[in-house]
Amino acid sequence: MVTPLRITETPDAAGLRTPPHNYEAERALLGAILMNNRSYERVSEFLTHEHFADPVNGRVYQSCAKLIEQGQQANPVTLKTYLERDDLVVAAGGMKYLATLAASAVTVINTAEYGKLIYDLFLRRELIAIGEDMVNEAFDSKPDETANDQIETSEHKLFELASTGATDGGLKTFNRALADAIDLAEAAHRREGALAGVTTGLRDLDKKLGGLHKSDLLILAGRPSMGKSALATTIAVNAARYFKTTDRPEDRGKQVVFFSLEMSAEQLATRVLAEQARINSHLIRSGGLSNDEFSRMVVASQELDQLPLFFDDTPAVTVSTIRTRARRLARKKNPGQEAANGLGLIVIDYLQLIAPPRGERSENRVQEISGITRGLKALAKDLGVPVLALSQLSRAVEQREDKRPQLSDLRESGTIEQDSDVVMFVYREQYYLERAEPAQKPEETGDKFHERHLKWQERCELAFNVAETIIAKQRHGPIGSVKLHFEADFTHFSDHIDADHLPSGFEE
């Protein structure tokens, strides 16, 4: 039974309220630690000296922590060396105050409860401070800062406050972890081979990845013109179509959001429309569509109009802005839904265009990218959705004979590779072959050149409309390469058709 402690909120003569605090709880906690140092273990995981309302108590707690973590005893005698010249402690009474603290211990059993109370009151004081900052900043507006910027800054502060120093969680016994693993295996067994994650709509890629899993950060990288954005939009549309039509209640009605930092929403919509209607996007923009093509475009637009797919084309957004807008969308209710069913997938095009947090721009680009990738991984875990982020590759690929990308080709590769759960590369040999048509050498005979040119043509034919998705890292599964069919005119990715994957009616 926890001894009830009074929370002091005494208004002063002017009717002002003091910030919430409880000095009695702080003294009782410190007394329990001084009486039995093992009490510190019950609060050390979440409580720091900064959480104490009385700075003197915070100073004493900090000194106790130092001694205990060094394997020494923390008591009024050993603390004397550290605190006898401390101005705050001397002003509070010096060694007499430490003796008073030792006598303030009610019981060591309630140490954790006292710690949680102190931390809860700290959170309340921080909430008050954030609220005051919000009011002051709203009154004292700056020309280059909009109201939405202030909202996002405040939401970022609230998120940081909510996600640091949580008092729950911690160690899990092995039998608890084992029970969770068995529950997962049972759920997978009931699916009878069905995907565990969100579908990409591409059969062989789904088979290799098992779908896009919750809380995973997936990186899709490639050189320019390889089709990164086209593959990302294909996956986004396929996932949105799945969320609209699936019978799985846990996925039905979820939404997909595509953050495009490079292309406008209109450009993306045109690309998706062209890909779905099998029309060259240039003809849509230039007005060169035939009647039949225009009819196909209208039919495709009607089908796409019903998908739970959202675009955000704000340039140079921060990770906190992405988190804020994703959270808002997760609470948004689609027409026909009784309640919001949350997010199913976040796509970001592309990682290097994400801005660092305001006021935290670094001279070191590697550090900036490190903060961004950590933020994206935290976003995936926080919202419980897969985050698919596109990334550029360095020019080192172009210098090699074999142009297939490797993990070392990722720009700022250390942090991207480290924080991600899956790293995939898009590679199209056709792109390089078309730009490497052999020319006849002066010393080369016509027959020899013709033979070399014929080999080049054969390679071009084999590579025509073939793309590879190279899975170079997968934390929970195999790596390898998956072939896809790619039509450049429509920027359309689909399953690769070969002898093993012939459509019905085409078998030999």
C-alpha positions in Angstrom: 0.0 0.0 0.0 1.5 3.3 -1.1 1.4 6.0 1.6 -0.7 8.8 0.2 1.3 11.9 -0.6 -0.1 15.4 -1.0 0.6 17.2 -4.3 1.3 20.8 -3.5 -0.5 23.3 -5.7 -0.9 26.3 -3.4 -1.9 29.6 -5.1 0.0 32.6 -3.9 -1.4 35.9 -2.8 -2.0 37.0 -6.4 -4.0 33.8 -7.2 -1.2 32.3 -9.3 -0.7 28.5 -9.3 2.7 27.0 -8.7 3.9 24.2 -11.0 2.9 20.7 -9.8 5.4 19.2 -7.5 5.7 17.0 -4.4 8.7 17.6 -2.2 7.6 15.0 0.3 7.7 12.2 -2.3 11.2 13.4 -3.4 12.5 13.3 0.2 10.8 9.9 0.8 12.4 8.5 -2.3 15.9 9.8 -1.4 15.5 8.5 2.2 14.6 5.1 0.9 17.7 5.1 -1.3 19.9 6.2 1.5 18.4 3.5 3.8 18.9 0.8 1.2 20.9 1.4 -2.0 19.1 -1.4 -3.9 16.0 0.9 -3.9 17.8 2.9 -6.6 17.5 -0.1 -9.0 13.7 0.3 -9.0 13.8 3.9 -10.4 17.2 4.2 -12.2 15.8 3.1 -15.6 13.5 6.1 -16.0 14.3 8.7 -13.3 17.1 11.2 -13.6 18.1 14.2 -11.4 16.4 16.6 -13.9 13.0 15.2 -13.0 13.1 16.5 -9.4 11.2 19.7 -8.7 13.6 20.7 -5.9 17.1 21.2 -7.4 18.7 20.3 -4.0 16.9 16.9 -4.1 18.0 16.5 -7.8 21.7 17.1 -6.8 21.5 14.6 -4.0 19.9 12.0 -6.3 22.6 12.6 -8.9 25.4 12.1 -6.3 23.7 8.9 -5.1 23.5 7.6 -8.6 27.2 8.2 -9.2 28.3 6.4 -6.1 25.9 3.4 -6.6 26.9 3.0 -10.2 30.6 2.9 -9.2 29.8 0.1 -6.8 30.1 2.3 -3.7 27.7 2.9 -0.8 25.6 6.0 -0.9 24.8 7.3 2.6 25.1 10.7 4.4 28.8 9.9 5.3 29.9 9.0 1.8 27.9 11.8 0.2 29.6 14.4 2.4 32.7 14.4 0.1 30.6 15.3 -2.9 28.1 17.7 -1.4 29.7 19.5 1.6 30.8 22.4 -0.7 27.8 22.3 -3.0 26.1 25.8 -2.7 22.6 24.4 -3.1 23.0 21.7 -0.5 24.8 24.1 1.9 21.9 26.6 1.6 19.4 23.8 2.3 21.2 22.9 5.6 24.2 20.9 4.4 24.8 17.6 6.3 21.8 18.2 8.5 19.6 18.2 5.4 21.1 14.8 4.4 20.4 13.4 7.8 16.8 14.7 7.5 16.5 12.9 4.2 17.7 9.6 5.7 15.1 9.9 8.4 12.4 10.7 5.8 12.2 7.2 4.4 8.8 5.7 5.0 9.4 2.3 3.4 11.6 1.0 0.6 8.6 -1.0 -0.8 7.1 2.1 -2.3 10.2 3.4 -4.0 9.1 2.7 -7.6 5.7 4.3 -6.9 7.4 7.4 -5.6 9.7 7.5 -8.6 6.7 7.3 -11.0 4.9 10.1 -9.2 8.0 12.3 -9.4 8.3 11.6 -13.1 4.6 12.2 -13.7 4.8 15.6 -12.0 7.9 16.4 -14.1 5.9 15.6 -17.3 3.1 17.9 -16.1 5.6 20.7 -15.5 7.1 20.1 -19.0 3.5 20.2 -20.5 3.0 23.6 -18.8 6.3 24.9 -20.3 5.4 23.7 -23.8 2.0 25.3 -23.4 3.6 28.6 -22.4 6.0 28.4 -25.3 3.1 27.8 -27.7 1.2 30.9 -26.4 4.3 33.1 -26.5 5.3 32.0 -30.0 1.7 32.5 -31.3 1.8 36.0 -29.9 5.3 36.8 -31.1 5.1 35.5 -34.6 8.0 35.7 -37.1 7.6 36.6 -40.8 9.2 33.4 -42.0 7.2 31.1 -39.7 3.6 30.1 -40.4 1.0 28.9 -37.9 1.4 25.4 -39.3 5.1 25.5 -38.6 4.4 26.4 -35.0 1.9 23.6 -34.7 4.4 21.1 -36.1 7.1 22.3 -33.7 4.8 21.9 -30.8 3.7 18.5 -31.9 7.4 17.5 -32.2 8.1 18.7 -28.6 5.0 16.7 -27.4 6.2 13.6 -29.2 9.7 13.9 -27.7 8.2 14.3 -24.3 6.0 11.3 -24.7 8.7 9.0 -26.1 11.6 9.7 -23.7 12.0 8.1 -20.3 8.9 6.0 -20.3 8.3 4.1 -17.1 6.8 1.0 -18.7 8.5 -1.6 -20.9 11.9 -2.9 -20.0 13.1 -6.5 -19.5 11.0 -9.4 -20.7 11.3 -12.9 -19.3 12.2 -15.5 -21.9 9.0 -17.5 -21.3 7.0 -14.3 -22.1 9.1 -13.7 -25.3 8.7 -17.4 -26.2 4.9 -17.1 -25.8 4.8 -14.1 -28.1 6.9 -16.0 -30.7 4.6 -19.0 -30.6 1.5 -16.6 -31.0 3.2 -15.2 -34.1 4.0 -18.7 -35.5 0.4 -19.7 -34.9 -1.0 -16.7 -36.7 1.4 -17.4 -39.6 0.2 -21.1 -39.7 -3.4 -20.0 -39.8 -2.7 -17.8 -42.8 -1.7 -21.0 -44.7 1.1 -19.4 -46.7 -0.7 -16.0 -47.1 1.5 -12.9 -46.7 2.3 -11.7 -43.2 2.9 -8.1 -44.4 1.5 -5.6 -46.8 1.5 -6.8 -50.4 3.6 -5.1 -53.1 1.4 -6.5 -55.7 4.4 -8.2 -57.3 4.3 -12.0 -56.9 8.0 -12.9 -56.7 9.0 -9.8 -54.7 6.3 -10.7 -52.1 7.6 -14.2 -52.0 11.1 -13.0 -51.3 10.1 -10.4 -48.7 7.0 -12.0 -47.2 5.3 -8.6 -47.9 6.2 -5.3 -46.3 6.3 -5.8 -42.5 5.0 -3.5 -39.8 7.7 -1.4 -38.1 10.2 -2.1 -40.8 12.3 0.6 -42.6 12.8 -0.5 -46.2 15.2 1.3 -48.5 14.7 1.2 -52.3 17.8 2.6 -54.0 19.1 3.1 -57.5 20.8 5.4 -60.0 18.7 8.0 -61.9 16.4 6.5 -64.6 16.4 3.0 -63.1 12.7 3.3 -62.1 12.8 3.9 -58.3 9.9 6.3 -58.3 7.9 4.1 -60.8 8.4 1.0 -58.6 7.5 2.9 -55.5 4.2 4.3 -57.0 3.4 0.8 -58.3 3.8 -0.6 -54.8 1.8 2.2 -53.2 -1.1 1.8 -55.7 -1.1 -2.0 -55.2 -1.0 -1.7 -51.4 -3.9 0.8 -51.5 -5.9 -1.5 -53.8 -5.2 -4.3 -51.3 -6.4 -2.2 -48.3 -9.6 -1.4 -50.2 -10.5 -4.9 -51.2 -9.0 -7.2 -48.5 -11.2 -9.5 -46.3 -8.7 -9.3 -43.4 -10.5 -7.0 -40.8 -7.2 -5.8 -39.4 -6.1 -4.4 -42.8 -9.5 -3.4 -44.3 -9.7 0.4 -44.8 -6.1 1.3 -44.0 -4.5 4.1 -46.0 -1.3 4.7 -47.9 0.5 8.0 -47.9 3.2 9.0 -50.4 5.5 11.9 -49.5 7.0 13.2 -52.8 9.8 15.6 -52.1 10.9 15.6 -55.8 7.8 15.6 -58.0 4.5 17.4 -57.5 1.3 15.6 -56.7 0.0 16.3 -60.2 3.1 14.8 -61.8 2.8 11.7 -59.6 -1.0 11.4 -60.4 -0.2 11.7 -64.1 2.4 9.0 -63.8 0.1 6.7 -61.9 -2.7 7.3 -64.4 -0.5 6.6 -67.4 0.9 3.4 -65.7 -2.6 2.1 -64.9 -4.1 3.0 -68.3 -1.0 1.9 -70.3 -0.7 5.3 -71.9 2.5 7.3 -72.5 2.5 10.1 -69.9 3.9 12.5 -72.4 0.7 12.1 -74.5 -1.4 13.0 -71.5 0.6 16.2 -70.9 0.8 17.2 -74.6 -2.9 16.4 -75.4 -2.0 13.8 -78.0 -4.4 11.1 -76.8 -6.6 9.2 -79.2 -10.3 8.7 -78.4 -9.6 5.1 -77.3 -6.7 6.2 -75.1 -8.8 9.0 -73.5 -11.5 6.5 -72.7 -9.0 4.1 -71.1 -7.7 7.0 -69.0 -11.2 7.9 -67.8 -11.9 4.3 -66.8 -8.6 4.1 -65.0 -9.2 7.4 -63.2 -12.6 6.2 -61.9 -11.0 3.1 -60.4 -8.1 5.0 -58.9 -10.4 7.7 -57.5 -11.7 5.2 -54.9 -8.3 4.1 -53.5 -7.2 5.1 -50.0 -4.1 6.8 -51.4 -2.8 10.2 -50.4 0.0 12.4 -51.8 2.0 15.1 -50.0 4.4 17.1 -52.3 5.7 19.6 -49.7 9.4 20.1 -50.4 12.1 19.8 -47.8 9.9 18.4 -45.0 11.5 17.1 -41.8 11.0 13.7 -40.2 8.9 15.3 -37.5 6.6 16.9 -40.1 6.2 13.5 -41.8 5.3 12.0 -38.4 2.8 14.7 -37.6 1.0 14.5 -41.0 1.1 10.7 -40.9 -0.5 10.7 -37.4 -3.2 13.0 -38.6 -4.0 10.8 -41.6 -4.1 7.7 -39.3 -6.9 9.4 -37.4 -8.7 10.4 -40.6 -11.9 8.5 -41.5 -12.6 7.5 -45.1 -16.1 7.8 -46.5 -18.0 4.7 -45.7 -15.9 3.8 -42.7 -17.3 3.8 -39.2 -14.0 4.7 -37.7 -10.5 5.4 -38.8 -8.5 2.3 -39.3 -5.1 3.9 -39.4 -2.2 3.8 -41.8 -1.0 0.8 -43.7 2.1 2.1 -45.6 4.3 5.2 -45.8 6.4 5.9 -48.9 9.0 8.7 -49.1 10.6 9.8 -52.4 13.4 10.4 -51.5 15.5 10.2 -48.4 18.3 12.7 -49.3 15.7 15.5 -49.8 14.4 15.2 -46.2 15.5 18.3 -44.3 17.2 18.1 -40.9 15.2 19.3 -37.9 14.9 23.1 -37.7 18.0 24.6 -36.0 20.0 21.4 -36.2 21.6 21.6 -39.6 25.1 20.1 -39.4 28.2 20.7 -41.5 28.6 16.9 -41.7 26.1 15.5 -44.2 26.7 12.0 -42.9 25.5 13.1 -39.4 22.4 14.7 -40.9 21.5 11.5 -42.8 22.2 9.4 -39.7 19.6 11.5 -37.8 17.1 11.2 -40.7 17.4 7.4 -41.0 17.1 7.0 -37.2 14.0 9.2 -37.3 12.4 7.1 -40.1 13.1 3.9 -38.2 11.6 5.4 -35.1 8.6 6.6 -37.1 8.0 3.0 -38.5 8.1 1.6 -34.9 6.0 4.4 -33.4 3.2 4.1 -36.0 3.6 0.3 -36.5 3.7 0.6 -40.3 6.3 -0.2 -43.0 8.1 2.8 -44.2 9.5 2.6 -47.7 12.1 5.3 -48.4 13.8 5.8 -51.7 17.5 6.7 -51.9 20.0 7.8 -54.4 23.3 5.9 -55.2 26.7 7.3 -55.6 28.4 7.6 -59.0 30.8 4.8 -58.0 28.4 2.4 -59.8 29.2 4.0 -63.2 33.0 3.4 -62.8 32.7 -0.4 -62.6 32.4 -2.9 -65.4 29.5 -4.6 -63.6 26.9 -1.8 -62.9 24.9 -3.8 -60.4 24.6 -1.8 -57.2 26.2 -2.9 -53.9 25.5 -1.8 -50.3 28.7 0.3 -50.4 27.2 2.4 -53.3 24.6 3.9 -50.9 25.2 7.6 -50.3 26.2 8.0 -46.6 25.9 4.2 -46.7 26.9 3.4 -43.1 23.9 4.9 -41.4 21.4 3.9 -44.1 22.6 0.3 -44.2 22.7 0.1 -40.4 19.2 1.6 -39.6 17.3 -0.2 -42.3 15.6 -3.6 -42.1 15.6 -4.2 -45.9 17.8 -2.6 -48.6 16.7 -3.1 -52.2 18.3 -1.9 -55.5 16.5 -1.3 -58.8 18.8 -2.3 -61.7 18.0 -2.3 -65.5 20.8 -3.6 -67.7 18.9 -2.4 -70.7 19.5 1.2 -69.7 23.3 0.7 -69.8 23.3 -1.5 -73.0 21.4 1.1 -75.0 24.1 3.6 -74.2 27.0 1.3 -75.0 26.4 0.3 -78.7 29.8 -0.8 -79.9 31.6 1.2 -82.6 34.0 -0.4 -85.1 37.6 0.0 -84.1 40.1 1.1 -86.9 42.0 -2.2 -86.6 38.9 -4.4 -86.5 37.6 -6.3 -89.6 34.0 -6.0 -90.7 33.3 -9.6 -89.8 34.8 -9.2 -86.3 32.8 -6.0 -85.7 29.6 -7.7 -87.0 30.1 -10.6 -84.6 30.7 -8.2 -81.7 27.7 -6.1 -82.7 25.5 -9.3 -82.9 26.5 -10.3 -79.4 25.5 -6.8 -78.2 22.1 -7.1 -79.9 21.5 -10.5 -78.3 22.3 -9.0 -74.9 19.9 -6.1 -75.6 17.1 -8.6 -76.5 17.6 -10.6 -73.3 17.6 -7.4 -71.2 14.6 -5.8 -73.0 11.9 -4.8 -70.6 13.6 -6.7 -67.7 14.4 -5.1 -64.4 16.0 -6.6 -61.3 15.2 -5.9 -57.7 18.3 -6.8 -55.8 17.6 -7.5 -52.1 21.1 -6.8 -50.6 20.0 -6.8 -47.0 17.0 -8.3 -45.2 17.1 -8.5 -41.5 14.5 -11.3 -41.2 14.8 -13.2 -44.5 17.0 -14.2 -47.5 18.8 -11.9 -49.9 18.8 -12.4 -53.6 17.5 -11.0 -56.9 14.0 -10.8 -58.3 13.2 -10.2 -62.0 10.4 -7.8 -62.9 8.8 -6.8 -66.2 9.3 -3.0 -66.9 7.7 -1.0 -69.7 9.5 2.3 -69.9 6.8 4.0 -72.1 4.3 3.6 -69.3 6.8 3.4 -66.3 5.0 0.2 -65.5 6.3 -2.6 -63.3 4.7 -6.0 -63.2 5.6 -9.7 -62.6 8.3 -11.0 -64.9 7.0 -13.5 -67.6 9.3 -16.4 -68.3 9.1 -20.1 -68.8 8.2 -20.5 -65.1 5.5 -17.8 -65.1 3.6 -18.1 -68.3 0.0 -16.9 -68.2 -2.7 -19.6 -68.4 -3.3 -20.5 -72.1 0.3 -19.9 -73.1 1.8 -23.1 -71.8 3.7 -25.1 -74.4 
